Amino acid sequence: MTRSEETVVSLENVGVEFSNASLFQTLRGDREVVKAVDDVSLDIRENEVIVLVGESGCGKTTFGKTAVGLQRPTSGSVKYRGQDIWDAKDGNGDVTIPFPEIRKSLQIIHQDPGSSLNPNRTILNSLSVPLKEQYPQIGTEEREERIYKLLEYVGMKPASSYASRYPHQLSGGEQQRIALGRALLMNPDLILADEAVSALDVSLRIEMMDLMHDLQREFNTSYLNISHDLANAYYFAEKVGGRIGIMYLGKLVEIGPAEEIIRNPRHPYTRVLRWATPVMDPDSITEESDEPPIRQIDIPDPKNPPSGCRFHTRCPEARETCVNRVPQLTQTGETIESGVACFRRDERDEYWQSDEIA
Ligand SMILES: Nc1ncnc2c1ncn2[C@@H]1O[C@H](COP(=O)(O)OP(=O)(O)OP(=O)(O)O)[C@@H](O)[C@H]1O
């Protein structure tokens, strides 16, 4: 698929902090702050596929929600086609794209589609609601026509039979198709798919990912997918020339074309993920040893992350300098497509003179 260079969503130095504190804790001054996302920048272009991968709690969902305007960042900016999303929401400055239009263009599908469909409404009713809200000018007949057409697009034929059912009369895979259809009804520029296939059986998972690819061509949509599974990420991104981004404790530590991330991972953490993943096509990866390339299995507490490079406590390559300095994500290829946040990528970095951690 030919991808345009036009940026749909641009996230710049985005940070998201959560404060989990009762009034009592706040008064005592022991407010607990989690930096779910810490200084992450990313451009998502038209027709692009990006999959974010990382262990539970590393900030994937928070970052994804920030990208589609569902989570306000505590620092940095998020722009949709050049318009700051939160300025549009707050009415700050010259708003060139109104917030409702931005929300319509940035859609989300969740891991559990059942919970996002009203159990008391038929599929037709459920899909009519957002269409009525976004396109109040269209009549009932046209609305139903659009819904039926979309149900057919997502493989639910005959559409009229599915349209009259309630969510409990559909399988998990069918519910997920409906969720995808509902997102596409808005004709979005970007769909955030948060673990959208992880609850499905393997064969259904592949079917769903293939369907998403087909519909991407049809609707010119970009996808930001979230997955804890590098094998799924590889399947989804590689087929359409997409990128994989690796997150660790709120940081984007590596990003690049799917093939490159699997064949030539540069960040020590990416190597750990690859080691831990039975990749779908075992021939496509090089031999790895049985020993995990890691010093410590436990993930540090996100409320109290390690200093310097956050991965240093587990990194087999860590040196003293990694304890104090924060590596920035820097370009690795000829374009801004790929980057890695590790001192080892620069042969002149003081890392090479630094002592190994005992
Ligand atoms: N609304 C919230 N309030 C407080 N803390 C939150 C909130 N949402 C997320 N967090 C915290 O932020 C961190 C990142 O969470 P997030 O859900 O973004 O991670 P994740 O990588 O998507 O994890 P998972 O794969 O388990 O969903 C976690 O430490 C989490 O506890």
The ligand as a MOL file (V3000), in Angstrom:
LIG
                    3D

  0  0  0     0  0            999 V3000
M  V30 BEGIN CTAB
M  V30 COUNTS 31 33 0 0 0
M  V30 BEGIN ATOM
M  V30 1 N -6.7270 6.4750 35.0280 0
M  V30 2 C -5.6200 6.1220 35.6580 0
M  V30 3 N -5.3650 6.5510 36.9180 0
M  V30 4 C -4.2450 6.2360 37.5380 0
M  V30 5 N -3.2480 5.4740 37.0260 0
M  V30 6 C -3.4360 5.0040 35.7740 0
M  V30 7 C -4.6350 5.2930 35.0400 0
M  V30 8 N -4.5360 4.6970 33.8230 0
M  V30 9 C -3.3490 4.0580 33.8130 0
M  V30 10 N -2.6830 4.2420 34.9700 0
M  V30 11 C -1.3480 3.7290 35.3110 0
M  V30 12 O -0.4620 4.1200 34.2550 0
M  V30 13 C 0.4350 3.0840 33.9100 0
M  V30 14 C 0.2740 2.7270 32.4400 0
M  V30 15 O -0.9950 2.1170 32.2430 0
M  V30 16 P -1.5380 1.6620 30.7970 0
M  V30 17 O -2.8890 1.0720 30.9810 0
M  V30 18 O -1.4060 2.8050 29.8640 0
M  V30 19 O -0.4810 0.5350 30.4040 0
M  V30 20 P -0.5890 -0.6240 29.3330 0
M  V30 21 O 0.7810 -0.7970 28.7930 0
M  V30 22 O -1.6660 -0.3210 28.3650 0
M  V30 23 O -0.9860 -1.8560 30.2290 0
M  V30 24 P -1.9540 -3.1070 29.9090 0
M  V30 25 O -1.2940 -3.8350 28.7550 0
M  V30 26 O -1.9380 -3.8850 31.1860 0
M  V30 27 O -3.2760 -2.5200 29.5550 0
M  V30 28 C 0.1340 1.9370 34.8610 0
M  V30 29 O 1.0520 2.0060 35.9510 0
M  V30 30 C -1.2850 2.1940 35.3230 0
M  V30 31 O -1.5010 1.6860 36.6130 0
M  V30 END ATOM
M  V30 BEGIN BOND
M  V30 1 1 1 2
M  V30 2 1 2 3
M  V30 3 2 2 7
M  V30 4 2 3 4
M  V30 5 1 4 5
M  V30 6 2 5 6
M  V30 7 1 6 7
M  V30 8 1 6 10
M  V30 9 1 7 8
M  V30 10 2 8 9
M  V30 11 1 9 10
M  V30 12 1 10 11
M  V30 13 1 11 12
M  V30 14 1 11 30
M  V30 15 1 12 13
M  V30 16 1 13 14
M  V30 17 1 13 28
M  V30 18 1 14 15
M  V30 19 1 15 16
M  V30 20 2 16 17
M  V30 21 1 16 18
M  V30 22 1 16 19
M  V30 23 1 19 20
M  V30 24 2 20 21
M  V30 25 1 20 22
M  V30 26 1 20 23
M  V30 27 1 23 24
M  V30 28 2 24 25
M  V30 29 1 24 26
M  V30 30 1 24 27
M  V30 31 1 28 29
M  V30 32 1 28 30
M  V30 33 1 30 31
M  V30 END BOND
M  V30 END CTAB
M  END
